[in-house]
Structure formats: structure tokens, C-alpha cells
């Protein structure tokens, strides 16, 4: 019984944290109204061989700059990869989605 009570209290505390309510209100468009279409466009481009897979782009960036991905997506004909470096800097890489060439940020 104590375990259940502790679990209920912990759940209530997490729900009361700042930002928890806004996270619960987020709908399918929290990333922008056209994020799903962009995702479908990127997937179709990779499947047809027109676009380099984003995973390959991320691996290439990781081999050059130690760190991790913050955010990534297709913007027009380019990928934008927001990167957190190991020393805490943020770099926005713009990469040609067709060739995989880094256009800026690195």
C-alpha cells in the first residue's frame, strides 16, 4: 500500500512541475504545421535515392565534431542539423540533402 501511495504522490509531483501542463497540451503540430509533410518528403526522397539518409549525415557530422544531435530535419533542399558539441557550443549545420555536402556550420 505504501508503494502505491508513493507512486501516486510522485505522479502528482511530476504533473505539477513547470512545463508539464504545456507538454501535455502539445498536439500533433507542436513541431510546426508542416512537420509531418516534411518527414514524408524526406522519407520518400531517401527511398527513391534522391536524398541522402539523415542518419548518414548525422554520422558524418559526429565523426568531425564530437557531440550530439539536438534537432534535425529537412528544410527545402537541405537538412538542418542542430548540434551540441562536447564542450557545450551549439552549431547549426546546413547540409545538401542530395549530396550530403556540408554547406555551412562546420
Rosetta constraint file for C-alpha pairs under 8 A:
AtomPair CA 1 CA 5 HARMONIC 6.29 0.50
AtomPair CA 2 CA 6 HARMONIC 6.05 0.50
AtomPair CA 3 CA 7 HARMONIC 6.12 0.50
AtomPair CA 4 CA 8 HARMONIC 6.20 0.50
AtomPair CA 5 CA 9 HARMONIC 6.20 0.50
AtomPair CA 6 CA 10 HARMONIC 6.09 0.50
AtomPair CA 7 CA 11 HARMONIC 6.13 0.50
AtomPair CA 8 CA 12 HARMONIC 6.20 0.50
AtomPair CA 9 CA 13 HARMONIC 6.19 0.50
AtomPair CA 10 CA 14 HARMONIC 6.23 0.50
AtomPair CA 11 CA 15 HARMONIC 6.23 0.50
AtomPair CA 12 CA 16 HARMONIC 6.25 0.50
AtomPair CA 13 CA 17 HARMONIC 6.49 0.50
AtomPair CA 14 CA 20 HARMONIC 7.28 0.50
AtomPair CA 15 CA 20 HARMONIC 5.64 0.50
AtomPair CA 15 CA 21 HARMONIC 7.01 0.50
AtomPair CA 16 CA 20 HARMONIC 6.68 0.50
AtomPair CA 16 CA 21 HARMONIC 7.68 0.50
AtomPair CA 19 CA 23 HARMONIC 6.09 0.50
AtomPair CA 20 CA 24 HARMONIC 6.26 0.50
AtomPair CA 21 CA 25 HARMONIC 6.30 0.50
AtomPair CA 22 CA 26 HARMONIC 6.40 0.50
AtomPair CA 26 CA 30 HARMONIC 5.57 0.50
AtomPair CA 29 CA 33 HARMONIC 5.13 0.50
AtomPair CA 29 CA 34 HARMONIC 7.74 0.50
AtomPair CA 29 CA 35 HARMONIC 7.38 0.50
AtomPair CA 31 CA 35 HARMONIC 6.09 0.50
AtomPair CA 34 CA 38 HARMONIC 6.32 0.50
AtomPair CA 35 CA 39 HARMONIC 6.18 0.50
AtomPair CA 36 CA 40 HARMONIC 6.20 0.50
AtomPair CA 37 CA 41 HARMONIC 6.05 0.50
AtomPair CA 38 CA 42 HARMONIC 6.12 0.50
AtomPair CA 38 CA 73 HARMONIC 7.77 0.50
AtomPair CA 38 CA 74 HARMONIC 6.24 0.50
AtomPair CA 38 CA 75 HARMONIC 7.71 0.50
AtomPair CA 39 CA 43 HARMONIC 6.14 0.50
AtomPair CA 39 CA 73 HARMONIC 7.62 0.50
AtomPair CA 39 CA 74 HARMONIC 7.37 0.50
AtomPair CA 40 CA 44 HARMONIC 6.06 0.50
AtomPair CA 41 CA 45 HARMONIC 6.09 0.50
AtomPair CA 42 CA 46 HARMONIC 6.20 0.50
AtomPair CA 42 CA 51 HARMONIC 7.25 0.50
AtomPair CA 42 CA 74 HARMONIC 6.53 0.50
AtomPair CA 43 CA 47 HARMONIC 6.15 0.50
AtomPair CA 44 CA 48 HARMONIC 6.10 0.50
AtomPair CA 45 CA 49 HARMONIC 6.12 0.50
AtomPair CA 45 CA 50 HARMONIC 5.02 0.50
AtomPair CA 45 CA 51 HARMONIC 4.97 0.50
AtomPair CA 46 CA 50 HARMONIC 5.93 0.50
AtomPair CA 46 CA 51 HARMONIC 4.67 0.50
AtomPair CA 46 CA 52 HARMONIC 5.98 0.50
AtomPair CA 46 CA 53 HARMONIC 5.74 0.50
AtomPair CA 50 CA 98 HARMONIC 5.98 0.50
AtomPair CA 51 CA 97 HARMONIC 5.33 0.50
AtomPair CA 51 CA 98 HARMONIC 4.45 0.50
AtomPair CA 51 CA 99 HARMONIC 7.30 0.50
AtomPair CA 52 CA 56 HARMONIC 7.01 0.50
AtomPair CA 52 CA 57 HARMONIC 7.35 0.50
AtomPair CA 52 CA 97 HARMONIC 5.71 0.50
AtomPair CA 52 CA 98 HARMONIC 5.68 0.50
AtomPair CA 52 CA 99 HARMONIC 6.55 0.50
AtomPair CA 52 CA 100 HARMONIC 6.02 0.50
AtomPair CA 53 CA 57 HARMONIC 6.73 0.50
AtomPair CA 54 CA 58 HARMONIC 6.20 0.50
AtomPair CA 54 CA 73 HARMONIC 7.96 0.50
AtomPair CA 54 CA 79 HARMONIC 7.58 0.50
AtomPair CA 55 CA 59 HARMONIC 6.20 0.50
AtomPair CA 56 CA 60 HARMONIC 6.19 0.50
AtomPair CA 57 CA 61 HARMONIC 6.30 0.50
AtomPair CA 57 CA 95 HARMONIC 7.70 0.50
AtomPair CA 57 CA 100 HARMONIC 6.27 0.50
AtomPair CA 58 CA 62 HARMONIC 6.07 0.50
AtomPair CA 58 CA 69 HARMONIC 7.53 0.50
AtomPair CA 58 CA 81 HARMONIC 7.71 0.50
AtomPair CA 59 CA 63 HARMONIC 6.20 0.50
AtomPair CA 60 CA 64 HARMONIC 6.64 0.50
AtomPair CA 61 CA 65 HARMONIC 5.92 0.50
AtomPair CA 62 CA 66 HARMONIC 5.48 0.50
AtomPair CA 62 CA 67 HARMONIC 6.53 0.50
AtomPair CA 62 CA 68 HARMONIC 7.25 0.50
AtomPair CA 65 CA 85 HARMONIC 6.74 0.50
AtomPair CA 66 CA 85 HARMONIC 5.83 0.50
AtomPair CA 66 CA 86 HARMONIC 5.60 0.50
AtomPair CA 67 CA 83 HARMONIC 6.86 0.50
AtomPair CA 67 CA 84 HARMONIC 5.43 0.50
AtomPair CA 67 CA 85 HARMONIC 4.13 0.50
AtomPair CA 67 CA 86 HARMONIC 4.58 0.50
AtomPair CA 68 CA 83 HARMONIC 5.74 0.50
AtomPair CA 68 CA 84 HARMONIC 5.36 0.50
AtomPair CA 68 CA 85 HARMONIC 6.58 0.50
AtomPair CA 68 CA 86 HARMONIC 7.75 0.50
AtomPair CA 69 CA 81 HARMONIC 6.96 0.50
AtomPair CA 69 CA 82 HARMONIC 6.08 0.50
AtomPair CA 69 CA 83 HARMONIC 4.71 0.50
AtomPair CA 69 CA 84 HARMONIC 6.30 0.50
AtomPair CA 70 CA 81 HARMONIC 7.57 0.50
AtomPair CA 70 CA 82 HARMONIC 5.27 0.50
AtomPair CA 70 CA 83 HARMONIC 5.39 0.50
AtomPair CA 70 CA 84 HARMONIC 6.34 0.50
AtomPair CA 71 CA 81 HARMONIC 5.91 0.50
AtomPair CA 71 CA 82 HARMONIC 5.05 0.50
AtomPair CA 71 CA 83 HARMONIC 7.22 0.50
AtomPair CA 72 CA 79 HARMONIC 6.96 0.50
AtomPair CA 72 CA 80 HARMONIC 5.55 0.50
AtomPair CA 72 CA 81 HARMONIC 4.30 0.50
AtomPair CA 72 CA 82 HARMONIC 6.09 0.50
AtomPair CA 73 CA 79 HARMONIC 5.50 0.50
AtomPair CA 73 CA 80 HARMONIC 5.60 0.50
AtomPair CA 73 CA 81 HARMONIC 6.69 0.50
AtomPair CA 74 CA 78 HARMONIC 5.82 0.50
AtomPair CA 74 CA 79 HARMONIC 4.47 0.50
AtomPair CA 74 CA 80 HARMONIC 6.34 0.50
AtomPair CA 74 CA 97 HARMONIC 7.70 0.50
AtomPair CA 75 CA 79 HARMONIC 5.77 0.50
AtomPair CA 75 CA 80 HARMONIC 6.58 0.50
AtomPair CA 77 CA 96 HARMONIC 6.54 0.50
AtomPair CA 77 CA 97 HARMONIC 5.85 0.50
AtomPair CA 77 CA 98 HARMONIC 7.43 0.50
AtomPair CA 78 CA 94 HARMONIC 6.38 0.50
AtomPair CA 78 CA 95 HARMONIC 5.41 0.50
AtomPair CA 78 CA 96 HARMONIC 4.58 0.50
AtomPair CA 78 CA 97 HARMONIC 4.70 0.50
AtomPair CA 78 CA 98 HARMONIC 7.78 0.50
AtomPair CA 79 CA 93 HARMONIC 7.89 0.50
AtomPair CA 79 CA 94 HARMONIC 5.76 0.50
AtomPair CA 79 CA 95 HARMONIC 5.07 0.50
AtomPair CA 79 CA 96 HARMONIC 6.35 0.50
AtomPair CA 79 CA 97 HARMONIC 5.59 0.50
AtomPair CA 80 CA 92 HARMONIC 6.67 0.50
AtomPair CA 80 CA 93 HARMONIC 5.65 0.50
AtomPair CA 80 CA 94 HARMONIC 4.76 0.50
AtomPair CA 80 CA 95 HARMONIC 6.44 0.50
AtomPair CA 81 CA 92 HARMONIC 5.72 0.50
AtomPair CA 81 CA 93 HARMONIC 5.03 0.50
AtomPair CA 81 CA 94 HARMONIC 6.54 0.50
AtomPair CA 81 CA 95 HARMONIC 7.81 0.50
AtomPair CA 82 CA 90 HARMONIC 6.90 0.50
AtomPair CA 82 CA 91 HARMONIC 5.86 0.50
AtomPair CA 82 CA 92 HARMONIC 4.49 0.50
AtomPair CA 82 CA 93 HARMONIC 6.28 0.50
AtomPair CA 83 CA 90 HARMONIC 5.52 0.50
AtomPair CA 83 CA 91 HARMONIC 5.10 0.50
AtomPair CA 83 CA 92 HARMONIC 6.15 0.50
AtomPair CA 83 CA 93 HARMONIC 7.40 0.50
AtomPair CA 84 CA 88 HARMONIC 6.04 0.50
AtomPair CA 84 CA 89 HARMONIC 5.72 0.50
AtomPair CA 84 CA 90 HARMONIC 4.64 0.50
AtomPair CA 84 CA 91 HARMONIC 6.51 0.50
AtomPair CA 85 CA 89 HARMONIC 5.20 0.50
AtomPair CA 85 CA 90 HARMONIC 6.18 0.50
AtomPair CA 85 CA 91 HARMONIC 7.42 0.50
AtomPair CA 91 CA 105 HARMONIC 6.07 0.50
AtomPair CA 91 CA 106 HARMONIC 7.79 0.50
AtomPair CA 92 CA 104 HARMONIC 7.87 0.50
AtomPair CA 92 CA 105 HARMONIC 5.59 0.50
AtomPair CA 93 CA 102 HARMONIC 6.96 0.50
AtomPair CA 93 CA 103 HARMONIC 7.49 0.50
AtomPair CA 93 CA 104 HARMONIC 5.64 0.50
AtomPair CA 93 CA 105 HARMONIC 4.39 0.50
AtomPair CA 93 CA 106 HARMONIC 6.63 0.50
AtomPair CA 94 CA 102 HARMONIC 6.06 0.50
AtomPair CA 94 CA 103 HARMONIC 5.45 0.50
AtomPair CA 94 CA 104 HARMONIC 5.21 0.50
AtomPair CA 94 CA 105 HARMONIC 6.49 0.50
AtomPair CA 95 CA 100 HARMONIC 5.90 0.50
AtomPair CA 95 CA 101 HARMONIC 5.56 0.50
AtomPair CA 95 CA 102 HARMONIC 4.33 0.50
AtomPair CA 95 CA 103 HARMONIC 5.33 0.50
AtomPair CA 95 CA 104 HARMONIC 7.14 0.50
AtomPair CA 96 CA 100 HARMONIC 5.17 0.50
AtomPair CA 96 CA 101 HARMONIC 5.34 0.50
AtomPair CA 96 CA 102 HARMONIC 6.42 0.50
AtomPair CA 96 CA 103 HARMONIC 6.60 0.50
AtomPair CA 97 CA 101 HARMONIC 7.81 0.50
AtomPair CA 102 CA 106 HARMONIC 7.13 0.50
